[in-house]
Amino acid sequence: MFIAWDLETCPLPLDALTEAGRQRLEQQMEAAGVAGLDPEHAEALKVRSLHPMLGWICCLSVVAATDPGEPRTPRSYVATSPEGELELLRAFWSDLERLGNRSVTWITFNGKRFDVEFLLSRSLYHGLYPTRTDLLDQYPYSFSPHCDLMTIWRRSAMRLEDACELLGVESPKKEMDGSGVCEAVADGRLDDVRRYCEADVLATMACFARVAPIFHAGSRRRMHFATG
């Protein structure tokens, strides 16, 4: 089985941050080159959204397939506020537990550098423990059990939309991109966020389907690619 997944994040409210959290925000803003900006400036909101102690998960989408070229209908877990993040994560891990010991190849784009750490951190914050630890694989030189497509182009700093252009896959960024998630959540447009996140996982699966023959060939030698 193949499962592509992606998550979208939002900044925690400033009044939810401890003094240490505010100091961390200042450090992160300095590292991002936006020190001195108003904390509600778009660039500062982005900094908060990208750190698991300064942000929260508002949407997590998955799409499964036995054949990467024929994905099923995506499924999403959505929270309207930080208070709903716990139930989002609880439902996600509960559903993964139902997979049992079934072999899965987890597919992401930049998941090993961002999504895995964010997902694990926010789960631990709520006292939740992963029901499938293979999803959390971050080893950068392996494509199983976690295939992070971005690692194919790690030196080129390719974005998902770049990979889509290269591989002839429709871009998921036509109507929205990650910079619009925070505003959409604030405006109550959770359906827009869900559709965007689902478009991302479908595009990720489609890109994987284009490059999968490489991994299948490699598995005969050393990659041991999981096909479920």
For each residue, the residues with C-beta under 8 A, 3 or more apart:
1: 64 65 66 99 102 103 104 105 228
2: 64 65 66 68 104 105 107 205 208 228
3: 62 63 64 65 104 105 106 107
4: 62 63 71 106 107 108 201 202 204 205 208
5: 60 61 62 63 106 107 108 111 115 135 201
6: 60 61 108 109 111 115 197 200 201 204
7: 57 59 60 61 115 118 119 197
8: 57 58 59 60 178 181 193 196 197
9: 49 50 55 56 57 58 118 181
10: 49 55 56 58 82 181 182 185
11: 45 47 48 49 54 55 182
12: 16 17 21 48 54 55 56 82
13: 16 17 82
14: 17 22 39 40
15:
16: 12 13 21 82
17: 12 13 14 21 22 25 54
18: 21 22
19: 22 23
20: 23 24
21: 12 16 17 18 24 25 53 54
22: 14 17 18 19 25 26
23: 19 20 26 27
24: 20 21 27 28 51 53 54
25: 17 21 22 28 29 39 44 47 48 51 54
26: 22 23 29 30 35
27: 23 24 30 31
28: 24 25 31 32 47 48 51 54
29: 25 26 32 34 35 36 37 43 44 47
30: 26 27 33 35
31: 27 28
32: 28 29 43 46 47
33: 30
34: 29 37 41 43 44 47
35: 26 29 30
36: 29
37: 29 34 41 43 44
38: 41 44
39: 14 25 44 48
40: 14 44 45
41: 34 37 38 44 45
42: 45 46 179
43: 29 32 34 37 46 47
44: 25 29 34 37 38 39 40 41 47 48
45: 11 40 41 42 48 49 182
46: 32 42 43 49 50 179 182
47: 11 25 28 29 32 34 43 44 50 51 54
48: 11 12 25 28 39 44 45 51 54 55
49: 9 10 11 45 46 54 55 181 182
50: 9 46 47 54 55 114
51: 24 25 28 47 48 54 55
52: 55 117 118 121 122 125
53: 21 24 121
54: 11 12 17 21 24 25 28 47 48 49 50 51
55: 9 10 11 12 48 49 50 51 52 118
56: 9 10 12 79 82 85 122
57: 7 8 9 60 79 85 88 89 118 119 122
58: 8 9 10 78 79 80 85 181 185 190 193
59: 7 8 76 77 78 79 181 190 193 194 197
60: 5 6 7 8 57 76 77 88 89 92 119 197
61: 5 6 7 74 75 76 77 194 197 198 200 201
62: 3 4 5 74 75 76 92 201
63: 3 4 5 71 72 73 74 75 198 201 202 205
64: 1 2 3 71 72
65: 1 2 3 68 69 70 71 72 205
66: 1 2 70 228
67: 70
68: 2 65 71 205 206 208 209 212
69: 65 209
70: 65 66 67
71: 4 63 64 65 68 74 202 205 206
72: 63 64 65
73: 63
74: 61 62 63 71 198 201 202
75: 61 62 63 95
76: 59 60 61 62 194 197 198
77: 59 60 61 88 89 91 92
78: 58 59 84 88 190 193 194
79: 56 57 58 59 82 83 84 85 87 88
80: 58 84 185 188 190
81: 84
82: 10 12 13 16 56 79 85
83: 79 86
84: 78 79 80 81 87 88
85: 56 57 58 79 82 88 89 122 126
86: 83 89 90 126 128
87: 79 84 90 91
88: 57 60 77 78 79 84 85 91 92
89: 57 60 77 85 86 92 93 119 122 123 126 128
90: 86 87 93 94 126 128
91: 77 87 88 94 95
92: 60 62 77 88 89 95 96
93: 89 90 96 97 123 128 129 130 131 132
94: 90 91 97 98 131
95: 75 91 92 98
96: 92 93 99 130 131 132 135
97: 93 94 100 131 132
98: 94 95
99: 1 96 102 104 132
100: 97
101:
102: 1 99 228
103: 1 226 227 228
104: 1 2 3 99 132 134 135 145 226 228
105: 1 2 3 144 145 146 147 225 226 227 228
106: 3 4 5 111 134 135 137 145 146 147
107: 2 3 4 5 146 147 149 204 205 208
108: 4 5 6 111 112 115 116 146 147 148 149 150 204
109: 6 148 149 150 160 163 200 204 207
110: 113 114 115 148 150 160
111: 5 6 106 108 114 115 116 146 148 150
112: 108 116 137 138 139 140 146 148 150 151
113: 110 117 148 150
114: 50 110 111 117 118
115: 5 6 7 108 110 111 118 119
116: 108 111 112 119 120 135 136 137 138 146
117: 52 113 114 120 121 138
118: 7 9 52 55 57 114 115 121 122
119: 7 57 60 89 115 116 122 123 136
120: 116 117 123 124 130 136
121: 52 53 117 118 124 125
122: 52 56 57 85 89 118 119 125 126
123: 89 93 119 120 126 128 129 130
124: 120 121 127 128 129
125: 52 121 122
126: 85 86 89 90 122 123
127: 124
128: 86 89 90 93 123 124
129: 93 123 124
130: 93 96 120 123 133 135 136
131: 93 94 96 97
132: 93 96 97 99 104 135
133: 130 136
134: 104 106 137 145 146
135: 5 96 104 106 116 130 132 145 146
136: 116 119 120 130 133 146
137: 106 112 116 134 142 145 146
138: 112 116 117 146
139: 112 142 146
140: 112 148 151 154
141: 151
142: 137 139 146 223
143: 146 147 148 151 215 218 223 225
144: 105 147 215 219 223 224 225 226
145: 104 105 106 134 135 137 226
146: 105 106 107 108 111 112 116 134 135 136 137 138 139 142 143
147: 105 106 107 108 143 144 208 215 225
148: 108 109 110 111 112 113 140 143 151
149: 107 108 109 152 163 204 207 208 211
150: 108 109 110 111 112 113 153 154 158 163
151: 112 140 141 143 148 154
152: 149 158 211
153: 150 156 157 158 162 163
154: 140 150 151 157
155:
156: 153 162
157: 153 154
158: 150 152 153 162 163 166
159: 162 163
160: 109 110 163 164 172 173 200 203 204 207
161: 164 165 171 172 173
162: 153 156 158 159 165 166
163: 109 149 150 153 158 159 160 166 167 169 207
164: 160 161 167 168 169 170 171 172 203 206 207
165: 161 162 168 171
166: 158 162 163
167: 163 164 206 207 210 211
168: 164 165 210
169: 163 164 203 206 207 210
170: 164 203 206
171: 161 164 165 174 203
172: 160 161 164 196 199 200 202 203
173: 160 161 176 177
174: 171
175: 192 195 196
176: 173 180 181 184 192 193 195 196
177: 173 180 196
178: 8 181
179: 42 46 182
180: 176 177 183 184 196
181: 8 9 10 49 58 59 176 178 184 185 193 196
182: 10 11 45 46 49 179 185 186
183: 180 186 187
184: 176 180 181 187 189 190 192 193 196
185: 10 58 80 181 182 188 189 190 193
186: 182 183
187: 183 184
188: 80 185
189: 184 185 192 193
190: 58 59 78 80 184 185 193 194
191: 194 195
192: 175 176 184 189 195 196
193: 8 58 59 78 176 181 184 185 189 190 196 197
194: 59 61 76 78 190 191 197 198
195: 175 176 191 192 198 199
196: 8 172 175 176 177 180 181 184 192 193 199 200
197: 6 7 8 59 60 61 76 193 194 200 201
198: 61 63 74 76 194 195 201 202
199: 172 195 196 202 203
200: 6 61 109 160 172 196 197 203 204
201: 4 5 6 61 62 63 74 197 198 204 205
202: 4 63 71 74 172 198 199 205 206
203: 160 164 169 170 171 172 199 200 206 207
204: 4 6 107 108 109 149 160 200 201 207 208
205: 2 4 63 65 68 71 107 201 202 208 209
206: 68 71 164 167 169 170 202 203 209 210
207: 109 149 160 163 164 167 169 203 204 210 211
208: 2 4 68 107 147 149 204 205 211 212
209: 68 69 205 206 212
210: 167 168 169 206 207
211: 149 152 167 207 208 214 215
212: 68 208 209 215 216
213: 216 217
214: 211 217 218
215: 143 144 147 211 212 218 219 223 225
216: 212 213 219 220 225 227
217: 213 214 220 221
218: 143 214 215 221 222 223 225
219: 144 215 216 222 223 224 225
220: 216 217
221: 217 218
222: 218 219
223: 142 143 144 215 218 219
224: 144 219
225: 105 143 144 147 215 216 218 219
226: 103 104 105 144 145
227: 103 105 216
228: 1 2 66 102 103 104 105
